[in-house]
């Protein structure tokens, strides 16, 4: 029996989808509502949540919806090196990410302000740049504690 998404983190998901120029479908609404602010979910996690919300859905359908929502600017796709592709709903800014080398946790990091030499390329090689994507790697707080306990 499908579980309805009663406490939607995006109460206006249908309006957001329609406003992006996409047709509003049950699957698109369920995918958009499955990712909460601050989360970075892989396709398997999104698929599991969508199946809980609306019942049977193929993983390929979820891939297709994720691609459509990302293309419409409603989701952001991030690809940390050596990790599965992740999706998030924070699309309205140029933020970056910190990734844990041990457990794979991802955290949003607001874009630097002021003097930011790492975000000012020495040459654009003719490209018209409009975004920078930075991923910092290290240990999340939980993994730091685990490492400290072992030492």
N, C-alpha and C positions, 0 to 999 in steps of 0.2 A: 504494500500500500504506500503510495507516494506521500512524503511528508511536505506539507506546504511551507513556504518560506514566509512565516508570519512576522518575523522581526527583521525585515529587510534592511541592510545597511544602506541601500540605495532605493528609498521609497519611490523615486521618480524614474526608475530604470526604463519603463516603457517610453516615457517622454524623452529621456536622454537618447534612447535608440532611435526613435522617430526623428528627433531633432538633428541627428547625425546623417539623416538621409537613408537609413536602413529601414527595411520593413520590420515591424515588431512581431516577433514570434515567441512562442513559449520557451523554446530552447535558448534564444538569445537573452531573454529576460532572466532565465535561470542561471545562465553562465555569468552574466554581469552581476547578479545578486550573490553569486557564490563566493566572490572574492571581496573580502572586507578591507576597509582602509588599513594600511600598514602591513597587509599580508603580501607574500610573494609565493604564489602557488604554481606547482607544476601541473601538467595536463592530467596526470592520474588523480591528483587531489581535486581538481576542478570536476573531473568526470564523476568521481565518487559523490561529491556534494550535489551535482546536478541530478544524479540518479536518485539520491535521497529526496530531492525536491519534487521531481516530476516523473520518476519511474524510469523505465527503460529508455536508454539513449546510447547510441554507439560512440565509441571513442573518436571515430572519424568525424562524426557530426560535431563533437565538442571541438576538435581541431579546426574544423571549418568555421564554427562560430567564433572561436578565439581569433582566427585570422581576420574575419570580417570586423569584429569589434576593435581589434588592433588597427586595422586599416582605416577605420572610421574615427580613430583617435579616442576611443572610449576606454581602451586598455593599453598598457605599455608592456612590451616584451623585453625582458632582460635575459642575457645569456652569459652568466658567469663561467669563466674557463673551467672545464672539467666537471661541470654540473649540468643538470637538465635545464632546459628553457623554462623561465618563470614568467608569470604574468601578475601585474598589479594594476590597481585602479588609479593610482596617483599619476595623472598625466598632465596636470596643469602647470608644471614647472620643470626646470632643468635640474632635478636633484640627482644625487649619486648614491652609491651603495657601499656598505662594508660587508664583507663576507667572512665567515668563520672557516678556517682551514680544517677544523676538526669535525664539526657537526653540520656544516653547510648553512647555518643560520644567516639570514640576510637582514640588514637594517638600512633604513633610509638615512641619508646624510644630506642635509641641505647644502645647496651650492655655496661655495665660498664667496665672500664679499671682499671688496678692497683689492689689494695687490695680490693677484693670483697667477704667478708665473707658470704654474703647471697647466693652466687653462689658456695661456696665451702662446700659441705655436710660433716658433721662430720663422716658419714659412708655411704658407697654405698650399703651395705647389699648384696654384691656380684655382683651387677649390673655393667656392663661396660657402664658408662654414656657418652653421646655424645652431649647432648643439655640440656639447662635449659630454662624453660618458666616461666616468671614472669609477673604478672599483678598487677599494682598499681591502687588502687581505690581512688577516690576523686571527686572533682567538676571541670568541665572544665571552662575556662575563661568566657564563656557566661553565664553559670549557676551561677558562682560567682557574676557576675553583677546583675543578676535577684534577687538573694538572698539579696545582698546589698541594692537594691532598695526597697525591701519589708521591710527590717529592719528599 
